[in-house]
Amino acid sequence: MSQTPQDTQPQEQTEGLKQYHTPEFREAAASARGFATMLLAAKGLALTVLDLMYRAGVVEAMWSEFQSNPFTTAVTRQERS
């Protein structure tokens, strides 16, 4: 038996928690389309991990590109300060 997004959502809102989304966003995210979109995003992330694990040289190429980019290098230096 599969669960719908509504089955997995809490029925009551917990007091004291910050709300980061609008009511409209929450409704859209809790819809069947929102649930399907979340699954597609999760699958995309999982496939990316597989690429990183099984394609030789991909991680090294990513680090090389990251380190040669002036923007990412500047941000990394700021975070260390």
Protein Blocks (a to p, Z undefined) as FASTA:
>chain_A
ZZdfklmpcfbdcehiacfbdfklmmmmmpmklmmmmmmmmmmmmmmmmmmmmmghklmm
mmmmmmmpmklmmmmmmmmZZ
